[in-house]
Amino acid sequence: MKLRHIPCLLAATLTFLALSANAQTRVWRCGNEYTNDAVSAQKRNCKPIEGGNVTVVQTPRYSGGSSTSTASAARSPAGSPRVEDTLQRQRDGEARTVLESELRKAEARQAELLKEYNNGEPEKQGSESRNYQKYLDRVAEMKAQVERNESDIAGIRRELQRLPPTSN
C-alpha cells in the first residue's frame, strides 16, 4: 500500500522542480539594461546576475512635442500660472537683496571666526591649560565651523550668480 503513493510523490516533485526552473531564468546585466535572452547577452558581453531578485521599472515614454516644448515644460509644471515679467523681476530683486544680506552676515561671521581661530592657535581657556585634549577638541570644532561657514558663503555666491542680472 505504501508503494502506491511513491509515483504520485515523485511526479509532484518533478512537476515542482520543472516549474521552479522555468520561474528562475538566468538574468544578465548589459550596462544599465537587463535581459533574460542568452543569445543577446552573449553577443553584447553582458555579465550574469547571481542571487537576489531583479526588479526593472520602465519609465514612461513621452511621444511627440519638440525639444523647446519639453525644455519649457521642465522649467515650469504644466498648468502653473504664468508670472508677468515685472513681477518676476521684482521677485528676483527681493531674492537678490535677501541673499546679499545673508552674504554680508556670513562674511562678518567668518571674520569673527577667523579672528577667534587665530590660525589654529586660539587662546586657551581656564580648564584647557590642565586638559590639553579639551583644547584640541575646541580647536577642531572651531576649524569645522570656519569650513562650514566658508561653504555657506560659497553657496550663497553660487545662488547670487544664478539670479538674472539686475537691469538698471
C-alpha positions as CSV (number, residue, x, y, z in Angstrom):
1,M,0.0,0.0,0.0
2,K,2.8,2.4,0.7
3,L,4.3,1.8,-2.7
4,R,1.2,3.3,-4.5
5,H,2.0,6.8,-3.2
6,I,5.6,6.9,-4.3
7,P,4.9,7.5,-8.0
8,C,2.5,10.3,-7.1
9,L,5.0,11.9,-4.8
10,L,7.7,11.5,-7.5
11,A,5.5,13.1,-10.1
12,A,4.6,16.0,-7.9
13,T,8.3,16.6,-7.0
14,L,9.3,16.6,-10.7
15,T,6.5,19.0,-11.6
16,F,7.5,21.4,-8.8
17,L,11.2,21.3,-10.0
18,A,10.2,21.9,-13.6
19,L,8.0,24.9,-12.7
20,S,10.6,26.4,-10.4
21,A,13.3,26.1,-13.0
22,N,11.1,28.0,-15.5
23,A,10.5,30.8,-13.0
24,Q,14.2,31.2,-12.2
25,T,15.6,32.0,-15.6
26,R,19.1,33.5,-15.8
27,V,19.3,37.3,-16.0
28,W,22.2,39.3,-17.5
29,R,23.2,42.9,-16.9
30,C,24.2,44.9,-20.0
31,G,25.2,48.3,-18.7
32,N,22.0,49.9,-17.4
33,E,19.9,47.3,-19.1
34,Y,18.8,43.8,-18.0
35,T,17.9,40.9,-20.2
36,N,17.0,37.2,-19.9
37,D,17.8,36.5,-23.6
38,A,21.0,34.4,-23.5
39,V,21.9,34.9,-27.2
40,S,21.6,38.7,-26.9
41,A,23.5,38.7,-23.7
42,Q,26.4,36.8,-25.2
43,K,26.6,39.0,-28.2
44,R,26.7,42.1,-26.1
45,N,29.2,40.6,-23.5
46,C,26.8,41.1,-20.6
47,K,27.5,39.9,-17.1
48,P,25.3,37.3,-15.4
49,I,23.5,38.4,-12.2
50,E,23.9,35.9,-9.4
51,G,21.4,35.6,-6.5
52,G,18.8,38.1,-5.5
53,N,15.8,39.3,-7.4
54,V,15.9,41.9,-10.2
55,T,13.0,44.3,-10.5
56,V,13.0,46.6,-13.5
57,V,10.7,49.6,-13.6
58,Q,10.1,51.1,-17.0
59,T,9.9,54.9,-17.2
60,P,7.0,56.3,-19.3
61,R,8.0,57.4,-22.7
62,Y,6.7,60.8,-23.9
63,S,5.7,60.9,-27.5
64,G,5.5,64.0,-29.7
65,G,6.5,67.5,-28.9
66,S,9.6,69.4,-29.8
67,S,12.7,69.9,-27.7
68,T,11.7,73.5,-27.0
69,S,8.4,72.5,-25.6
70,T,10.0,69.8,-23.4
71,A,12.6,72.3,-22.2
72,S,9.9,74.8,-21.1
73,A,7.9,72.0,-19.5
74,A,10.9,71.1,-17.4
75,R,11.2,74.7,-16.1
76,S,7.6,75.1,-15.0
77,P,5.0,72.4,-14.4
78,A,2.0,72.2,-16.7
79,G,-0.9,74.2,-15.5
80,S,1.2,76.5,-13.4
81,P,0.3,80.2,-13.5
82,R,2.4,82.4,-15.7
83,V,4.1,85.2,-13.8
84,E,4.4,88.6,-15.5
85,D,7.9,89.8,-16.3
86,T,7.7,92.8,-14.0
87,L,6.5,90.7,-11.1
88,Q,9.3,88.1,-11.8
89,R,11.9,90.9,-11.9
90,Q,10.6,92.2,-8.5
91,R,10.8,88.7,-7.0
92,D,14.4,88.3,-8.4
93,G,15.3,91.7,-6.9
94,E,13.9,90.7,-3.5
95,A,15.8,87.4,-3.6
96,R,19.0,89.2,-4.5
97,T,18.5,91.6,-1.6
98,V,18.0,88.7,0.8
99,L,20.9,86.8,-0.5
100,E,23.2,89.8,-0.4
101,S,22.2,90.4,3.2
102,E,22.9,86.8,4.1
103,L,26.2,87.0,2.4
104,R,27.2,90.1,4.4
105,K,26.2,88.3,7.7
106,A,28.1,85.2,6.7
107,E,31.2,87.2,5.8
108,A,31.1,89.1,9.1
109,R,30.7,85.8,11.0
110,Q,33.7,84.4,9.0
111,A,35.8,87.3,10.1
112,E,34.9,86.7,13.7
113,L,35.6,83.0,13.4
114,L,38.9,83.6,11.8
115,K,39.9,86.1,14.4
116,E,38.9,83.7,17.2
117,Y,40.6,80.8,15.5
118,N,43.9,82.7,15.2
119,N,45.4,80.4,12.5
120,G,44.8,77.3,14.5
121,E,46.2,78.6,17.8
122,P,43.3,80.2,19.8
123,E,43.9,81.4,23.3
124,K,43.5,78.7,25.9
125,Q,40.6,78.9,28.3
126,G,40.6,78.2,32.0
127,S,40.3,74.4,32.2
128,E,42.2,73.8,28.9
129,S,45.6,74.5,30.5
130,R,45.2,71.3,32.5
131,N,43.4,69.3,29.9
132,Y,45.2,69.7,26.5
133,Q,42.7,67.3,24.8
134,K,39.9,69.7,25.6
135,Y,41.8,72.4,23.9
136,L,42.4,70.3,20.8
137,D,38.7,69.4,20.6
138,R,37.8,73.0,20.8
139,V,40.3,73.9,18.0
140,A,38.9,71.1,15.8
141,E,35.4,72.4,16.4
142,M,36.5,75.9,15.5
143,K,38.1,74.7,12.3
144,A,35.0,72.8,11.3
145,Q,32.9,76.0,12.0
146,V,35.3,78.0,9.7
147,E,35.0,75.4,7.0
148,R,31.2,75.2,7.2
149,N,30.9,79.0,7.1
150,E,33.2,79.1,4.0
151,S,31.0,76.5,2.4
152,D,27.9,78.6,3.2
153,I,29.5,81.7,1.7
154,A,30.3,79.8,-1.5
155,G,26.8,78.5,-1.7
156,I,25.3,82.0,-1.3
157,R,27.6,83.3,-4.0
158,R,26.5,80.5,-6.3
159,E,22.9,81.4,-5.7
160,L,23.6,85.0,-6.5
161,Q,25.2,84.0,-9.7
162,R,22.2,82.0,-10.7
163,L,19.9,85.0,-10.5
164,P,19.5,87.1,-13.6
165,P,21.5,90.3,-13.6
166,T,19.8,93.4,-12.4
167,S,18.7,95.9,-15.0
168,N,19.5,99.5,-14.2
